[in-house]
Amino acid sequence: MEQKIFCVKTYYETKSFQIVQARFRRKFSFNIFPNRSQIFKLVKKFETHGTCGDRRVTGSSPSAPPITIRTPDNVTRVQESVGRSPSKSQNGGHLEHVL
């Protein structure tokens, strides 16, 4: 996250993708650094969503996956499901809840 924030701040300060890359290499001592497209996407994401973070919150966008929450009701449902079909794989068992 620190590197993403650094890229956005440096871009706003300099308005130059090349300077962002040079300063990134100097500050973080990485051989791999963000390309122009990656920096552009970070800046657009910050402008659009106000964050550089990757975590999506339910309802933040139509394509955002829901965040699972461990509630007592959900725990009970899963325990009951496993009790009914203990030999079923977890991946196959989760489909029962979806369908």
C-alpha positions in Angstrom: 0.0 0.0 0.0 2.9 2.4 0.8 4.2 2.0 -2.7 0.8 2.7 -4.3 0.4 5.9 -2.2 3.9 6.9 -3.1 3.1 6.6 -6.8 -0.1 8.6 -6.6 1.5 11.4 -4.5 4.6 11.6 -6.7 2.4 11.7 -9.9 0.3 14.6 -8.5 3.5 16.4 -7.4 5.3 16.0 -10.8 2.7 15.1 -13.4 5.3 12.8 -14.9 5.2 9.0 -15.2 8.9 8.8 -15.8 9.8 10.8 -12.6 7.4 8.5 -10.6 9.3 5.5 -11.9 12.7 7.0 -11.2 11.8 8.1 -7.7 10.1 4.7 -7.0 13.3 2.8 -8.0 15.4 5.1 -5.8 13.1 5.0 -2.8 12.2 1.3 -2.8 15.4 -0.2 -4.4 13.3 -2.6 -6.6 14.4 -3.8 -10.0 10.7 -4.0 -10.9 8.7 -0.8 -10.9 5.2 0.2 -12.0 4.8 1.0 -15.7 2.9 4.0 -17.1 -0.3 2.0 -17.3 -0.2 0.8 -13.7 0.5 4.4 -12.5 -2.3 5.7 -14.6 -4.7 3.1 -13.2 -3.7 3.9 -9.6 -4.3 7.7 -10.2 -7.7 7.0 -11.8 -8.7 4.7 -9.0 -7.7 7.3 -6.4 -9.6 10.0 -8.3 -12.7 7.8 -8.7 -12.8 6.0 -5.4 -10.7 8.1 -3.1 -8.4 5.2 -2.3 -5.5 3.2 -3.6 -6.6 0.1 -1.7 -7.7 -3.2 -3.2 -10.3 -4.3 -0.7 -13.8 -3.9 -2.0 -16.7 -3.2 0.2 -20.2 -4.6 -0.5 -22.2 -2.1 -2.4 -19.2 0.0 -3.4 -19.6 -1.1 -7.0 -22.0 -3.4 -8.9 -19.1 -5.8 -9.7 -17.7 -5.9 -6.2 -17.9 -9.4 -4.6 -19.7 -9.5 -1.3 -17.6 -9.8 1.8 -18.4 -12.9 3.8 -19.3 -12.4 7.5 -19.2 -15.1 10.1 -22.5 -14.7 12.0 -23.9 -17.2 14.4 -26.6 -17.9 11.8 -24.1 -18.6 9.0 -22.0 -20.8 11.3 -25.1 -22.9 12.2 -26.1 -23.3 8.6 -22.6 -24.5 7.6 -22.5 -26.9 10.6 -25.9 -28.3 9.6 -24.8 -28.7 6.0 -21.6 -30.5 6.9 -23.6 -32.7 9.3 -26.0 -33.7 6.5 -23.2 -34.6 4.0 -19.9 -35.0 5.8 -18.3 -36.8 2.8 -19.0 -34.0 0.4 -16.1 -31.7 -0.3 -16.2 -28.1 1.0 -16.2 -26.7 -2.5 -19.1 -28.9 -3.5 -20.9 -28.2 -0.2 -20.8 -24.5 -0.6 -22.9 -24.7 -3.8 -25.9 -25.9 -1.7 -25.9 -22.5 0.0 -25.7 -20.6 -3.3 -28.4 -22.5 -5.1 
